[in-house]
């Protein structure tokens, strides 16, 4: 049975349909003796007679009638598998595995996905939100074709990284907070407040920590959390203030956004991929569209060091 292959099954199914070796041979574009040998070989592998010969014609045995349905399904699944495999390497019908940060998932990424899919509706995206460290890990272990994260990773030399745009970080305070009404704030203004900041040290938190350190200021961290929606919820509940890139995870009348001016804090967002693996064509196409659309594109990839 280990020697049963698709060619034998196709021959069997065609003979079963026509119940005639000659007509089956015409459809298969071969000679009748070859068809007869393949049928006999299949019967030998299966171990039972699939056809009974009546004069110059043949017809399925009871075992043959039971076998033909399974054979047709097997051939159909094989055709589907081949088509799916071919689609995975097609720029117009392939699959793109994309890891990204929450902030780009709120507005920036959906808008670009929508525009891309208008022109390339056959491409399928598998989307996964995570922290910057999780996106880097997903790129390195092959779970993601592309990652959109920030700031650009400094400890992953296997990645090619291209900066895309900068996110401006603002101060977010409860709507009844004493800082409401100020046209702008400084880090000195917020350093004494209870801060709610991201826990992960690999992304936005590193940018914030570096900014405080450069000013010689200490952070009064009351709560930490990597889900920006939860961070905003804690601010809405009056448990502290936060520093977040815009736009907010959720529009809310319970918080007020105040620009941060001295010093301004920005987070550079970038697209990255593992240079050790070839990008699938659909991922290459999407990456080109993202780079073409970038606010601050570079002439060539920036290699992380």
C-alpha positions as CSV (number, residue, x, y, z in Angstrom):
1,X,0.0,0.0,0.0
2,X,3.0,2.3,0.5
3,X,3.4,2.4,-3.3
4,X,-0.1,3.9,-4.0
5,X,0.4,7.3,-5.6
6,X,-1.7,10.1,-7.2
7,X,-1.1,8.7,-10.7
8,X,-2.6,5.3,-9.8
9,X,-5.5,7.0,-8.1
10,X,-6.2,9.3,-11.1
11,X,-6.1,6.4,-13.4
12,X,-8.5,4.4,-11.3
13,X,-11.0,7.3,-10.9
14,X,-11.0,7.9,-14.7
15,X,-11.6,4.2,-15.5
16,X,-14.4,4.2,-12.8
17,X,-16.0,7.2,-14.5
18,X,-16.0,5.8,-18.0
19,X,-16.1,2.0,-17.2
20,X,-14.0,1.6,-20.3
21,X,-10.2,1.2,-20.5
22,X,-10.0,2.7,-24.0
23,X,-12.0,5.9,-23.2
24,X,-10.0,6.3,-20.0
25,X,-6.8,6.1,-21.9
26,X,-7.9,8.8,-24.3
27,X,-8.7,11.2,-21.4
28,X,-5.4,10.4,-19.7
29,X,-3.6,10.7,-23.0
30,X,-1.9,7.4,-22.7
31,X,-2.4,3.9,-24.2
32,X,-4.8,1.3,-23.0
33,X,-2.2,-1.2,-21.9
34,X,-0.6,1.4,-19.6
35,X,-4.1,2.1,-18.0
36,X,-4.7,-1.7,-17.6
37,X,-1.3,-2.1,-15.9
38,X,-1.9,0.8,-13.5
39,X,-5.3,-0.6,-12.5
40,X,-3.8,-4.0,-11.9
41,X,-1.0,-2.5,-9.8
42,X,-3.5,-0.6,-7.7
43,X,-5.6,-3.7,-7.2
44,X,-2.5,-5.5,-6.1
45,X,-1.6,-2.8,-3.6
46,X,-5.1,-2.6,-2.2
47,X,-5.4,-6.3,-2.1
48,X,-8.9,-6.6,-3.6
49,X,-10.4,-6.5,-7.0
50,X,-11.7,-3.0,-7.8
51,X,-13.2,-3.9,-11.2
52,X,-14.9,-7.0,-12.7
53,X,-14.4,-7.7,-16.4
54,X,-17.5,-8.4,-18.5
55,X,-16.4,-9.1,-22.1
56,X,-14.7,-5.9,-23.4
57,X,-16.3,-3.7,-20.7
58,X,-15.6,-3.4,-17.0
59,X,-17.5,-2.2,-14.0
60,X,-16.7,-1.4,-10.3
61,X,-17.0,-4.2,-7.8
62,X,-18.6,-3.5,-4.4
63,X,-15.1,-2.8,-3.0
64,X,-14.4,-0.5,-6.0
65,X,-17.6,1.5,-5.4
66,X,-16.6,2.1,-1.8
67,X,-13.0,2.9,-2.8
68,X,-13.8,5.4,-5.6
69,X,-15.3,8.0,-3.3
70,X,-12.3,8.0,-1.0
71,X,-10.0,8.2,-4.0
72,X,-11.8,11.2,-5.4
73,X,-11.6,13.0,-2.0
74,X,-7.9,12.2,-1.7
75,X,-7.2,13.7,-5.1
76,X,-9.3,16.7,-4.3
77,X,-7.5,17.4,-1.1
78,X,-4.2,17.0,-2.9
79,X,-5.2,19.6,-5.5
80,X,-6.3,21.9,-2.7
81,X,-3.0,21.4,-0.9
82,X,-1.0,22.2,-4.0
83,X,-3.0,25.3,-4.7
84,X,-2.6,26.5,-1.1
85,X,1.2,25.9,-1.3
86,X,1.4,27.8,-4.6
87,X,-0.7,30.6,-3.0
88,X,1.7,30.9,-0.1
89,X,4.5,32.0,-2.5
90,X,2.3,34.3,-4.5
91,X,2.5,38.0,-4.0
92,X,-1.2,38.3,-4.8
93,X,-2.7,35.4,-2.8
94,X,-0.1,34.7,-0.1
95,X,-0.2,35.1,3.6
96,X,1.6,37.7,5.7
97,X,2.3,37.1,9.4
98,X,2.7,40.5,11.1
99,X,3.6,41.4,14.7
100,X,3.0,45.0,15.9
101,X,2.6,47.3,18.8
102,X,-0.8,48.3,20.2
103,X,-0.4,52.0,19.2
104,X,0.0,51.2,15.5
105,X,-2.9,48.8,15.7
106,X,-5.3,51.4,16.9
107,X,-5.4,53.5,13.7
108,X,-2.2,53.6,11.6
109,X,-2.0,49.9,10.7
110,X,-5.7,49.3,9.9
111,X,-5.7,52.3,7.5
112,X,-2.7,50.9,5.6
113,X,-4.1,47.4,5.6
114,X,-7.4,48.6,4.2
115,X,-5.6,50.5,1.4
116,X,-3.3,47.6,0.6
117,X,-6.2,45.0,0.5
118,X,-8.2,47.3,-1.9
119,X,-5.4,46.6,-4.5
120,X,-4.5,43.1,-3.4
121,X,-7.6,41.4,-2.0
122,X,-6.2,37.9,-2.3
123,X,-3.6,38.5,0.4
124,X,-4.4,37.2,3.9
125,X,-2.9,38.8,7.0
126,X,-2.3,37.0,10.3
127,X,-2.0,39.8,12.9
128,X,-0.5,39.5,16.4
129,X,-0.2,42.4,18.9
130,X,2.5,42.4,21.5
131,X,5.3,44.4,23.2
132,X,8.4,45.4,21.4
133,X,10.3,42.5,23.0
134,X,7.6,40.1,21.9
135,X,7.6,41.4,18.3
136,X,11.4,41.0,18.1
137,X,11.2,37.5,19.5
138,X,8.5,36.6,16.9
139,X,10.7,37.9,14.1
140,X,13.7,35.9,15.3
141,X,11.9,32.6,15.8
142,X,10.1,32.9,12.4
143,X,6.5,33.4,13.7
144,X,6.4,36.8,12.0
145,X,7.4,37.8,8.5
146,X,7.3,41.5,9.4
147,X,7.2,43.5,12.6
148,X,6.2,47.1,13.3
149,X,7.7,48.3,16.6
150,X,9.5,51.1,18.3
151,X,12.0,52.2,19.2
152,X,14.2,50.3,16.7
153,X,15.7,47.3,18.5
154,X,19.4,47.8,19.4
155,X,20.1,44.2,20.4
156,X,19.0,42.1,17.4
157,X,21.7,42.2,14.7
158,X,19.9,39.5,12.7
159,X,17.2,42.1,11.8
160,X,17.0,44.7,9.1
161,X,15.2,47.7,10.5
162,X,13.8,50.7,8.6
163,X,12.4,53.7,10.6
164,X,8.9,54.8,9.4
165,X,7.7,57.7,11.5
166,X,7.8,59.3,14.9
167,X,5.1,59.1,17.6
168,X,4.8,62.2,19.8
169,X,4.4,61.3,23.5
170,X,1.9,63.4,25.5
171,X,0.9,63.6,29.1
172,X,-2.5,62.0,29.9
173,X,-4.2,63.1,33.2
174,X,-7.7,62.6,34.8
175,X,-10.2,65.2,33.6
176,X,-10.3,66.8,37.1
177,X,-6.6,66.8,37.6
178,X,-4.8,70.0,38.7
179,X,-2.7,70.0,35.5
180,X,-5.8,70.3,33.3
181,X,-5.8,73.7,31.5
182,X,-2.1,73.9,31.0
183,X,-1.1,74.5,27.4
184,X,2.0,72.3,27.8
185,X,3.9,70.4,30.4
186,X,7.6,69.6,31.2
187,X,9.0,66.5,32.7
188,X,9.7,68.6,35.8
189,X,5.9,69.2,36.1
190,X,5.1,65.5,36.1
191,X,8.1,64.1,38.0
192,X,6.4,64.5,41.3
193,X,3.1,62.9,40.2
194,X,2.1,59.3,40.6
195,X,3.0,57.8,37.2
196,X,1.4,54.8,35.5
197,X,4.0,53.5,33.0
198,X,4.6,50.5,30.7
199,X,6.3,47.6,32.5
200,X,8.3,46.4,29.5
201,X,11.8,48.0,29.4
202,X,12.2,47.3,25.7
203,X,9.8,49.8,24.1
204,X,8.2,53.1,25.2
205,X,9.3,52.6,28.8
206,X,13.0,52.7,27.7
207,X,12.3,56.0,25.8
208,X,10.6,57.5,28.9
209,X,13.3,56.3,31.3
210,X,16.0,57.7,29.1
211,X,14.3,61.1,29.0
212,X,13.9,61.4,32.7
213,X,17.5,60.3,33.2
214,X,18.8,63.0,30.8
215,X,16.9,65.6,32.9
216,X,18.3,64.2,36.1
217,X,14.8,63.5,37.3
218,X,13.4,60.5,39.2
219,X,10.2,58.8,38.3
220,X,7.5,58.2,40.9
221,X,6.0,55.0,39.4
222,X,2.8,54.0,41.1
223,X,1.6,51.3,38.7
224,X,3.0,49.4,35.7
225,X,1.2,47.7,32.8
226,X,2.0,46.9,29.2
227,X,-1.6,47.1,27.9
228,X,-2.1,50.8,27.1
229,X,-5.9,50.3,27.4
230,X,-5.5,49.3,31.0
231,X,-3.0,52.1,31.6
232,X,-5.6,54.6,30.3
233,X,-8.2,53.0,32.5
234,X,-6.1,53.5,35.6
235,X,-5.7,57.2,34.7
236,X,-9.5,57.5,34.2
237,X,-9.9,56.0,37.7
238,X,-7.8,58.8,39.1
239,X,-4.9,56.5,40.2
240,X,-2.2,58.6,38.5
241,X,-1.1,60.1,35.2
242,X,0.8,58.6,32.3
243,X,2.8,59.4,29.2
244,X,1.5,57.8,26.0
245,X,2.0,58.1,22.3
246,X,-1.0,59.5,20.5
247,X,-3.7,58.7,19.6
248,X,-5.1,57.3,22.8
249,X,-6.1,53.7,22.8
250,X,-9.8,54.7,23.3
251,X,-11.3,58.3,23.0
252,X,-12.5,59.3,26.5
253,X,-14.0,62.4,28.2
254,X,-12.6,61.2,31.5
255,X,-9.0,62.1,30.6
256,X,-7.3,65.1,29.2
257,X,-4.2,65.1,26.9
258,X,-1.6,67.8,27.5
259,X,1.4,68.2,25.1
260,X,4.8,67.6,26.5
261,X,7.2,70.3,25.4
262,X,10.3,70.3,27.6
263,X,11.8,68.1,26.5
264,X,9.6,66.7,23.8
265,X,9.6,62.9,23.8
266,X,9.1,60.9,20.6
267,X,9.3,57.2,19.8
268,X,10.6,56.2,16.4
269,X,8.5,53.4,14.9
270,X,10.1,51.0,12.4
271,X,9.4,48.0,10.2
272,X,11.7,45.0,10.7
273,X,12.3,41.6,9.3
274,X,14.9,38.8,9.8
275,X,17.6,39.1,7.1
276,X,18.4,35.4,7.5
277,X,15.2,34.3,5.9
278,X,13.7,35.3,2.5
279,X,10.5,37.3,2.9
280,X,7.5,35.6,1.2
281,X,6.4,37.6,-1.9
282,X,3.2,38.9,-0.3
283,X,5.2,40.1,2.7
284,X,7.7,41.8,0.3
285,X,4.9,43.5,-1.5
286,X,3.3,44.8,1.7
287,X,6.7,46.0,3.0
288,X,7.3,48.0,-0.2
289,X,3.9,49.6,0.1
290,X,4.6,50.5,3.8
291,X,8.0,52.0,2.9
292,X,6.5,54.0,0.0
293,X,3.9,55.4,2.3
294,X,6.4,56.2,5.2
295,X,6.5,59.7,6.4
296,X,10.3,59.6,6.8
297,X,11.5,56.8,4.6
298,X,15.2,56.0,4.4
299,X,17.1,55.3,1.2
300,X,18.2,51.9,2.4
301,X,17.5,49.6,5.4
302,X,19.1,50.5,8.7
303,X,20.8,47.4,10.2
304,X,20.2,47.0,13.9
305,X,23.5,46.9,15.9
